[in-house]
């Protein structure tokens, strides 16, 4: 009984994790970490220029 419960529980938790991963919005956009870093740097530079 305990074996069936533990196997069932792990499968349910894996299914929930898969469900949450598949429905993330950022999976629809392929952006490399380098491009993301560059965007952040550009935004920070614009803020510094705007404040000066």
C-alpha distance matrix in Angstrom:
0.0 3.8 5.4 5.3 6.3 8.8 10.1 10.6 12.2 14.5 15.6 16.5 18.4 20.1 21.1 22.5 24.5 25.8 26.8 28.7 30.4 31.6 33.2 35.2 38.9 40.0 38.5 41.3 44.0 44.4 46.2 46.6 46.2 49.9 50.9 48.8 50.4 53.9 53.4 52.5 55.6 57.8 56.7 57.3 60.7 61.6 60.7 62.9 65.8 65.4 65.5 68.6
3.8 0.0 3.8 5.5 5.0 6.1 8.6 9.8 10.3 12.3 14.2 15.2 16.4 18.3 19.8 20.9 22.5 24.2 25.5 27.0 28.5 30.2 31.8 33.4 37.2 38.0 36.7 39.8 42.2 42.5 44.1 44.2 43.6 47.3 48.5 46.3 47.7 51.2 50.9 49.8 52.8 55.2 54.0 54.5 57.9 58.9 57.9 60.0 63.0 62.7 62.7 65.7
5.4 3.8 0.0 3.8 5.4 5.2 6.2 8.4 9.8 10.8 12.4 14.2 15.5 16.7 18.4 20.1 21.3 22.6 24.3 26.0 27.2 28.6 30.7 32.3 36.1 36.8 35.1 38.2 40.6 40.7 42.3 42.4 41.9 45.5 46.8 44.9 46.3 49.8 49.6 48.8 51.7 54.0 53.1 53.7 57.0 58.1 57.4 59.4 62.3 62.2 62.3 65.2
5.3 5.5 3.8 0.0 3.8 5.6 5.2 5.9 8.4 10.1 10.6 12.1 14.2 15.4 16.3 18.2 20.0 21.0 22.3 24.3 25.7 26.8 28.7 30.7 34.5 35.4 33.7 36.5 39.2 39.5 41.4 41.8 41.6 45.3 46.3 44.3 46.1 49.4 49.0 48.4 51.4 53.6 52.6 53.4 56.7 57.6 56.9 59.1 61.9 61.6 61.9 64.9
6.3 5.0 5.4 3.8 0.0 3.8 5.5 5.1 5.9 8.6 9.9 10.4 12.1 14.1 15.2 16.3 18.2 19.8 20.8 22.5 24.2 25.6 27.1 29.0 32.7 33.8 32.4 35.3 37.9 38.5 40.2 40.7 40.3 44.0 44.9 42.7 44.4 47.8 47.2 46.4 49.5 51.6 50.4 51.2 54.6 55.4 54.5 56.8 59.6 59.2 59.4 62.5
8.8 6.1 5.2 5.6 3.8 0.0 3.8 5.4 5.0 6.2 8.6 9.9 10.6 12.3 14.2 15.4 16.5 18.3 19.9 21.2 22.6 24.3 26.1 27.6 31.4 32.1 30.7 33.8 36.1 36.4 37.9 38.1 37.6 41.3 42.4 40.3 41.8 45.2 44.9 44.0 46.9 49.2 48.2 48.8 52.2 53.2 52.3 54.4 57.3 57.1 57.2 60.2
10.1 8.6 6.2 5.2 5.5 3.8 0.0 3.8 5.5 5.3 6.3 8.7 10.0 10.7 12.3 14.4 15.5 16.5 18.3 20.2 21.2 22.5 24.7 26.4 30.2 30.8 29.0 32.1 34.5 34.7 36.5 36.7 36.5 40.1 41.2 39.4 41.0 44.4 44.1 43.5 46.5 48.7 47.8 48.6 51.9 52.8 52.3 54.4 57.2 57.1 57.4 60.3
10.6 9.8 8.4 5.9 5.1 5.4 3.8 0.0 3.8 5.5 5.2 6.2 8.6 9.9 10.5 12.3 14.3 15.3 16.3 18.4 20.0 21.0 22.8 24.8 28.6 29.7 28.0 30.8 33.5 34.0 36.0 36.6 36.5 40.3 41.0 39.0 40.9 44.2 43.6 43.1 46.2 48.2 47.1 48.1 51.4 52.1 51.5 53.9 56.5 56.2 56.6 59.7
12.2 10.3 9.8 8.4 5.9 5.0 5.5 3.8 0.0 3.8 5.4 5.1 6.2 8.6 9.8 10.6 12.4 14.2 15.3 16.6 18.4 20.0 21.5 23.1 26.9 27.9 26.6 29.6 32.1 32.8 34.4 35.0 34.6 38.4 39.2 36.9 38.7 42.0 41.4 40.6 43.7 45.8 44.6 45.4 48.8 49.6 48.7 51.1 53.8 53.4 53.7 56.8
14.5 12.3 10.8 10.1 8.6 6.2 5.3 5.5 3.8 0.0 3.8 5.4 5.1 6.1 8.6 9.9 10.5 12.2 14.1 15.4 16.5 18.3 20.3 21.6 25.4 26.0 24.5 27.7 30.0 30.2 31.8 32.1 31.7 35.5 36.5 34.4 36.1 39.4 39.1 38.3 41.4 43.5 42.6 43.4 46.7 47.6 47.0 49.2 51.9 51.8 52.1 55.0
15.6 14.2 12.4 10.6 9.9 8.6 6.3 5.2 5.4 3.8 0.0 3.8 5.4 5.1 6.1 8.6 9.8 10.4 12.1 14.3 15.2 16.4 18.5 20.4 24.1 25.0 23.1 26.0 28.6 29.0 31.0 31.5 31.6 35.3 36.0 34.2 36.2 39.4 38.9 38.5 41.6 43.5 42.6 43.7 47.0 47.7 47.3 49.7 52.2 52.0 52.6 55.6
16.5 15.2 14.2 12.1 10.4 9.9 8.7 6.2 5.1 5.4 3.8 0.0 3.8 5.4 5.0 6.2 8.7 9.8 10.4 12.4 14.2 15.3 16.8 18.8 22.5 23.8 22.3 25.1 27.8 28.7 30.7 31.6 31.6 35.4 35.8 33.7 35.8 38.9 38.1 37.6 40.9 42.7 41.5 42.6 46.0 46.5 45.9 48.4 50.9 50.5 51.1 54.2
18.4 16.4 15.5 14.2 12.1 10.6 10.0 8.6 6.2 5.1 5.4 3.8 0.0 3.8 5.4 5.1 6.2 8.6 9.8 10.7 12.3 14.3 15.7 17.1 20.8 21.8 20.6 23.7 26.1 26.8 28.4 29.1 28.8 32.6 33.2 30.9 32.8 36.1 35.3 34.6 37.8 39.8 38.6 39.5 42.9 43.6 42.9 45.3 47.9 47.6 48.0 51.0
20.1 18.3 16.7 15.4 14.1 12.3 10.7 9.9 8.6 6.1 5.1 5.4 3.8 0.0 3.8 5.4 5.1 6.1 8.5 9.9 10.5 12.2 14.5 15.8 19.6 20.1 18.5 21.6 23.9 24.3 26.1 26.7 26.7 30.4 31.1 29.1 31.2 34.3 33.8 33.4 36.6 38.5 37.6 38.7 41.9 42.7 42.3 44.6 47.1 47.0 47.6 50.6
21.1 19.8 18.4 16.3 15.2 14.2 12.3 10.5 9.8 8.6 6.1 5.0 5.4 3.8 0.0 3.8 5.4 5.1 6.0 8.6 9.8 10.5 12.5 14.6 18.3 19.5 17.6 20.3 23.1 23.9 26.1 27.2 27.6 31.3 31.5 29.6 32.0 35.0 34.1 34.0 37.3 38.8 37.8 39.3 42.4 42.9 42.6 45.2 47.5 47.2 48.0 51.0
22.5 20.9 20.1 18.2 16.3 15.4 14.4 12.3 10.6 9.9 8.6 6.2 5.1 5.4 3.8 0.0 3.8 5.4 5.0 6.2 8.6 10.0 10.9 12.7 16.4 17.8 16.7 19.4 22.1 23.3 25.2 26.5 26.5 30.3 30.4 28.1 30.4 33.5 32.3 31.9 35.3 36.9 35.6 36.9 40.2 40.6 40.0 42.7 45.1 44.6 45.3 48.4
24.5 22.5 21.3 20.0 18.2 16.5 15.5 14.3 12.4 10.5 9.8 8.7 6.2 5.1 5.4 3.8 0.0 3.8 5.4 5.2 6.2 8.7 10.2 11.1 14.9 15.6 14.4 17.6 19.9 20.7 22.3 23.2 23.1 26.9 27.2 25.0 27.2 30.3 29.4 29.0 32.3 34.0 33.0 34.2 37.4 38.0 37.6 40.1 42.5 42.2 42.9 45.9
25.8 24.2 22.6 21.0 19.8 18.3 16.5 15.3 14.2 12.2 10.4 9.8 8.6 6.1 5.1 5.4 3.8 0.0 3.8 5.5 5.1 6.1 8.7 10.3 13.9 14.7 12.7 15.6 18.2 18.9 21.1 22.2 22.7 26.4 26.5 24.7 27.2 30.1 29.2 29.3 32.6 34.1 33.2 34.8 37.8 38.3 38.2 40.8 43.0 42.8 43.8 46.7
26.8 25.5 24.3 22.3 20.8 19.9 18.3 16.3 15.3 14.1 12.1 10.4 9.8 8.5 6.0 5.0 5.4 3.8 0.0 3.8 5.5 5.3 6.5 9.0 12.5 14.2 12.6 14.9 18.0 19.4 21.7 23.4 24.0 27.7 27.3 25.3 28.1 30.8 29.5 29.6 33.1 34.2 33.1 34.8 37.9 38.0 37.8 40.7 42.8 42.2 43.3 46.4
28.7 27.0 26.0 24.3 22.5 21.2 20.2 18.4 16.6 15.4 14.3 12.4 10.7 9.9 8.6 6.2 5.2 5.5 3.8 0.0 3.8 5.6 5.5 6.6 10.3 11.8 11.1 13.8 16.3 17.9 19.7 21.4 21.6 25.3 24.9 22.6 25.2 28.0 26.6 26.4 29.9 31.2 29.8 31.5 34.7 34.8 34.4 37.2 39.4 38.9 39.8 42.9
30.4 28.5 27.2 25.7 24.2 22.6 21.2 20.0 18.4 16.5 15.2 14.2 12.3 10.5 9.8 8.6 6.2 5.1 5.5 3.8 0.0 3.8 5.5 5.6 9.2 9.7 8.3 11.4 13.8 14.8 16.7 18.1 18.6 22.3 22.1 20.0 22.7 25.4 24.4 24.5 27.8 29.2 28.2 29.9 32.9 33.3 33.2 35.9 38.0 37.8 38.9 41.8
31.6 30.2 28.6 26.8 25.6 24.3 22.5 21.0 20.0 18.3 16.4 15.3 14.3 12.2 10.5 10.0 8.7 6.1 5.3 5.6 3.8 0.0 3.8 5.7 8.7 9.9 7.6 9.8 12.9 14.3 16.8 18.8 19.9 23.4 22.8 21.2 24.2 26.6 25.3 25.9 29.3 30.2 29.3 31.4 34.3 34.3 34.6 37.4 39.2 38.9 40.3 43.2
33.2 31.8 30.7 28.7 27.1 26.1 24.7 22.8 21.5 20.3 18.5 16.8 15.7 14.5 12.5 10.9 10.2 8.7 6.5 5.5 5.5 3.8 0.0 3.8 6.4 8.9 7.8 9.3 12.5 14.8 17.1 19.6 20.5 24.0 22.9 20.9 24.1 26.3 24.5 25.0 28.6 29.2 28.0 30.1 33.1 32.8 32.8 35.9 37.6 37.0 38.4 41.5
35.2 33.4 32.3 30.7 29.0 27.6 26.4 24.8 23.1 21.6 20.4 18.8 17.1 15.8 14.6 12.7 11.1 10.3 9.0 6.6 5.6 5.7 3.8 0.0 3.8 5.6 5.8 8.0 10.2 12.5 14.2 16.6 17.2 20.7 19.6 17.4 20.4 22.7 20.9 21.2 24.8 25.6 24.4 26.4 29.4 29.2 29.3 32.2 34.1 33.5 34.9 37.9
38.9 37.2 36.1 34.5 32.7 31.4 30.2 28.6 26.9 25.4 24.1 22.5 20.8 19.6 18.3 16.4 14.9 13.9 12.5 10.3 9.2 8.7 6.4 3.8 0.0 3.8 5.4 5.9 7.8 10.8 12.4 15.4 16.4 19.4 17.7 15.6 18.9 20.7 18.6 19.2 22.9 23.2 21.8 24.3 27.1 26.6 26.8 29.9 31.5 30.8 32.4 35.4
40.0 38.0 36.8 35.4 33.8 32.1 30.8 29.7 27.9 26.0 25.0 23.8 21.8 20.1 19.5 17.8 15.6 14.7 14.2 11.8 9.7 9.9 8.9 5.6 3.8 0.0 3.8 5.3 5.5 7.8 8.9 11.7 12.6 15.7 14.2 12.2 15.5 17.5 15.7 16.5 20.0 20.5 19.6 21.9 24.6 24.5 25.0 27.9 29.5 29.2 30.8 33.6
38.5 36.7 35.1 33.7 32.4 30.7 29.0 28.0 26.6 24.5 23.1 22.3 20.6 18.5 17.6 16.7 14.4 12.7 12.6 11.1 8.3 7.6 7.8 5.8 5.4 3.8 0.0 3.8 5.5 7.0 9.5 12.0 13.6 16.7 15.5 14.2 17.6 19.5 18.2 19.3 22.6 23.2 22.7 25.1 27.5 27.6 28.3 31.1 32.6 32.6 34.3 37.0
41.3 39.8 38.2 36.5 35.3 33.8 32.1 30.8 29.6 27.7 26.0 25.1 23.7 21.6 20.3 19.4 17.6 15.6 14.9 13.8 11.4 9.8 9.3 8.0 5.9 5.3 3.8 0.0 3.8 6.6 9.6 12.8 15.1 17.6 15.7 14.9 18.6 19.7 18.1 19.8 23.0 23.0 22.5 25.3 27.5 27.2 28.2 31.1 32.2 32.0 34.1 36.8
44.0 42.2 40.6 39.2 37.9 36.1 34.5 33.5 32.1 30.0 28.6 27.8 26.1 23.9 23.1 22.1 19.9 18.2 18.0 16.3 13.8 12.9 12.5 10.2 7.8 5.5 5.5 3.8 0.0 3.8 6.1 9.6 12.1 14.2 12.0 11.5 15.2 16.1 14.6 16.6 19.6 19.4 19.3 22.2 24.1 23.9 25.2 28.0 29.0 29.1 31.3 33.7
44.4 42.5 40.7 39.5 38.5 36.4 34.7 34.0 32.8 30.2 29.0 28.7 26.8 24.3 23.9 23.3 20.7 18.9 19.4 17.9 14.8 14.3 14.8 12.5 10.8 7.8 7.0 6.6 3.8 0.0 3.8 6.6 9.7 11.7 10.1 10.3 13.8 14.7 14.0 16.2 18.8 19.0 19.6 22.2 23.9 24.2 25.7 28.1 29.2 29.7 31.8 34.0
46.2 44.1 42.3 41.4 40.2 37.9 36.5 36.0 34.4 31.8 31.0 30.7 28.4 26.1 26.1 25.2 22.3 21.1 21.7 19.7 16.7 16.8 17.1 14.2 12.4 8.9 9.5 9.6 6.1 3.8 0.0 3.8 6.5 8.2 6.4 6.6 10.1 11.0 10.6 12.7 15.1 15.5 16.3 18.7 20.3 20.9 22.5 24.7 25.9 26.6 28.7 30.7
46.6 44.2 42.4 41.8 40.7 38.1 36.7 36.6 35.0 32.1 31.5 31.6 29.1 26.7 27.2 26.5 23.2 22.2 23.4 21.4 18.1 18.8 19.6 16.6 15.4 11.7 12.0 12.8 9.6 6.6 3.8 0.0 3.8 5.3 5.3 6.3 8.7 9.9 10.8 12.7 14.4 15.5 16.8 18.7 20.1 21.4 23.0 24.7 26.0 27.2 29.1 30.7
46.2 43.6 41.9 41.6 40.3 37.6 36.5 36.5 34.6 31.7 31.6 31.6 28.8 26.7 27.6 26.5 23.1 22.7 24.0 21.6 18.6 19.9 20.5 17.2 16.4 12.6 13.6 15.1 12.1 9.7 6.5 3.8 0.0 3.8 5.5 5.0 6.1 8.5 9.9 10.6 12.3 14.2 15.4 16.6 18.3 20.1 21.2 22.7 24.4 25.8 27.2 28.9
49.9 47.3 45.5 45.3 44.0 41.3 40.1 40.3 38.4 35.5 35.3 35.4 32.6 30.4 31.3 30.3 26.9 26.4 27.7 25.3 22.3 23.4 24.0 20.7 19.4 15.7 16.7 17.6 14.2 11.7 8.2 5.3 3.8 0.0 3.8 5.4 5.1 6.1 8.7 10.0 10.5 12.2 14.3 15.3 16.4 18.4 20.1 21.1 22.5 24.3 25.9 27.1
50.9 48.5 46.8 46.3 44.9 42.4 41.2 41.0 39.2 36.5 36.0 35.8 33.2 31.1 31.5 30.4 27.2 26.5 27.3 24.9 22.1 22.8 22.9 19.6 17.7 14.2 15.5 15.7 12.0 10.1 6.4 5.3 5.5 3.8 0.0 3.8 5.4 5.0 6.2 8.7 9.8 10.4 12.3 14.2 15.2 16.4 18.4 19.9 21.0 22.4 24.4 25.9
48.8 46.3 44.9 44.3 42.7 40.3 39.4 39.0 36.9 34.4 34.2 33.7 30.9 29.1 29.6 28.1 25.0 24.7 25.3 22.6 20.0 21.2 20.9 17.4 15.6 12.2 14.2 14.9 11.5 10.3 6.6 6.3 5.0 5.4 3.8 0.0 3.8 5.4 5.2 6.4 8.7 10.0 10.7 12.5 14.3 15.5 16.8 18.6 20.2 21.2 22.9 24.7
50.4 47.7 46.3 46.1 44.4 41.8 41.0 40.9 38.7 36.1 36.2 35.8 32.8 31.2 32.0 30.4 27.2 27.2 28.1 25.2 22.7 24.2 24.1 20.4 18.9 15.5 17.6 18.6 15.2 13.8 10.1 8.7 6.1 5.1 5.4 3.8 0.0 3.8 5.5 5.2 6.2 8.7 10.0 10.6 12.4 14.4 15.5 16.7 18.5 20.0 21.3 22.8
53.9 51.2 49.8 49.4 47.8 45.2 44.4 44.2 42.0 39.4 39.4 38.9 36.1 34.3 35.0 33.5 30.3 30.1 30.8 28.0 25.4 26.6 26.3 22.7 20.7 17.5 19.5 19.7 16.1 14.7 11.0 9.9 8.5 6.1 5.0 5.4 3.8 0.0 3.8 5.4 5.0 6.1 8.6 9.8 10.5 12.3 14.3 15.3 16.5 18.3 20.0 21.2
53.4 50.9 49.6 49.0 47.2 44.9 44.1 43.6 41.4 39.1 38.9 38.1 35.3 33.8 34.1 32.3 29.4 29.2 29.5 26.6 24.4 25.3 24.5 20.9 18.6 15.7 18.2 18.1 14.6 14.0 10.6 10.8 9.9 8.7 6.2 5.2 5.5 3.8 0.0 3.8 5.4 5.1 6.1 8.6 9.8 10.6 12.4 14.3 15.4 16.4 18.4 20.2
52.5 49.8 48.8 48.4 46.4 44.0 43.5 43.1 40.6 38.3 38.5 37.6 34.6 33.4 34.0 31.9 29.0 29.3 29.6 26.4 24.5 25.9 25.0 21.2 19.2 16.5 19.3 19.8 16.6 16.2 12.7 12.7 10.6 10.0 8.7 6.4 5.2 5.4 3.8 0.0 3.8 5.4 5.1 6.2 8.6 9.9 10.6 12.4 14.3 15.3 16.6 18.6
55.6 52.8 51.7 51.4 49.5 46.9 46.5 46.2 43.7 41.4 41.6 40.9 37.8 36.6 37.3 35.3 32.3 32.6 33.1 29.9 27.8 29.3 28.6 24.8 22.9 20.0 22.6 23.0 19.6 18.8 15.1 14.4 12.3 10.5 9.8 8.7 6.2 5.0 5.4 3.8 0.0 3.8 5.5 5.1 6.2 8.7 9.9 10.6 12.4 14.2 15.4 16.7
57.8 55.2 54.0 53.6 51.6 49.2 48.7 48.2 45.8 43.5 43.5 42.7 39.8 38.5 38.8 36.9 34.0 34.1 34.2 31.2 29.2 30.2 29.2 25.6 23.2 20.5 23.2 23.0 19.4 19.0 15.5 15.5 14.2 12.2 10.4 10.0 8.7 6.1 5.1 5.4 3.8 0.0 3.8 5.4 5.1 6.2 8.7 9.9 10.6 12.2 14.3 15.5
56.7 54.0 53.1 52.6 50.4 48.2 47.8 47.1 44.6 42.6 42.6 41.5 38.6 37.6 37.8 35.6 33.0 33.2 33.1 29.8 28.2 29.3 28.0 24.4 21.8 19.6 22.7 22.5 19.3 19.6 16.3 16.8 15.4 14.3 12.3 10.7 10.0 8.6 6.1 5.1 5.5 3.8 0.0 3.8 5.4 5.1 6.3 8.7 9.9 10.5 12.4 14.4
57.3 54.5 53.7 53.4 51.2 48.8 48.6 48.1 45.4 43.4 43.7 42.6 39.5 38.7 39.3 36.9 34.2 34.8 34.8 31.5 29.9 31.4 30.1 26.4 24.3 21.9 25.1 25.3 22.2 22.2 18.7 18.7 16.6 15.3 14.2 12.5 10.6 9.8 8.6 6.2 5.1 5.4 3.8 0.0 3.8 5.5 5.1 6.3 8.7 9.8 10.7 12.5
60.7 57.9 57.0 56.7 54.6 52.2 51.9 51.4 48.8 46.7 47.0 46.0 42.9 41.9 42.4 40.2 37.4 37.8 37.9 34.7 32.9 34.3 33.1 29.4 27.1 24.6 27.5 27.5 24.1 23.9 20.3 20.1 18.3 16.4 15.2 14.3 12.4 10.5 9.8 8.6 6.2 5.1 5.4 3.8 0.0 3.8 5.4 5.1 6.2 8.6 10.0 10.8
61.6 58.9 58.1 57.6 55.4 53.2 52.8 52.1 49.6 47.6 47.7 46.5 43.6 42.7 42.9 40.6 38.0 38.3 38.0 34.8 33.3 34.3 32.8 29.2 26.6 24.5 27.6 27.2 23.9 24.2 20.9 21.4 20.1 18.4 16.4 15.5 14.4 12.3 10.6 9.9 8.7 6.2 5.1 5.5 3.8 0.0 3.8 5.4 5.1 6.0 8.6 10.0
60.7 57.9 57.4 56.9 54.5 52.3 52.3 51.5 48.7 47.0 47.3 45.9 42.9 42.3 42.6 40.0 37.6 38.2 37.8 34.4 33.2 34.6 32.8 29.3 26.8 25.0 28.3 28.2 25.2 25.7 22.5 23.0 21.2 20.1 18.4 16.8 15.5 14.3 12.4 10.6 9.9 8.7 6.3 5.1 5.4 3.8 0.0 3.8 5.5 5.0 6.2 8.7
62.9 60.0 59.4 59.1 56.8 54.4 54.4 53.9 51.1 49.2 49.7 48.4 45.3 44.6 45.2 42.7 40.1 40.8 40.7 37.2 35.9 37.4 35.9 32.2 29.9 27.9 31.1 31.1 28.0 28.1 24.7 24.7 22.7 21.1 19.9 18.6 16.7 15.3 14.3 12.4 10.6 9.9 8.7 6.3 5.1 5.4 3.8 0.0 3.8 5.4 5.2 6.3
65.8 63.0 62.3 61.9 59.6 57.3 57.2 56.5 53.8 51.9 52.2 50.9 47.9 47.1 47.5 45.1 42.5 43.0 42.8 39.4 38.0 39.2 37.6 34.1 31.5 29.5 32.6 32.2 29.0 29.2 25.9 26.0 24.4 22.5 21.0 20.2 18.5 16.5 15.4 14.3 12.4 10.6 9.9 8.7 6.2 5.1 5.5 3.8 0.0 3.8 5.5 5.3
65.4 62.7 62.2 61.6 59.2 57.1 57.1 56.2 53.4 51.8 52.0 50.5 47.6 47.0 47.2 44.6 42.2 42.8 42.2 38.9 37.8 38.9 37.0 33.5 30.8 29.2 32.6 32.0 29.1 29.7 26.6 27.2 25.8 24.3 22.4 21.2 20.0 18.3 16.4 15.3 14.2 12.2 10.5 9.8 8.6 6.0 5.0 5.4 3.8 0.0 3.8 5.6
65.5 62.7 62.3 61.9 59.4 57.2 57.4 56.6 53.7 52.1 52.6 51.1 48.0 47.6 48.0 45.3 42.9 43.8 43.3 39.8 38.9 40.3 38.4 34.9 32.4 30.8 34.3 34.1 31.3 31.8 28.7 29.1 27.2 25.9 24.4 22.9 21.3 20.0 18.4 16.6 15.4 14.3 12.4 10.7 10.0 8.6 6.2 5.2 5.5 3.8 0.0 3.8
68.6 65.7 65.2 64.9 62.5 60.2 60.3 59.7 56.8 55.0 55.6 54.2 51.0 50.6 51.0 48.4 45.9 46.7 46.4 42.9 41.8 43.2 41.5 37.9 35.4 33.6 37.0 36.8 33.7 34.0 30.7 30.7 28.9 27.1 25.9 24.7 22.8 21.2 20.2 18.6 16.7 15.5 14.4 12.5 10.8 10.0 8.7 6.3 5.3 5.6 3.8 0.0
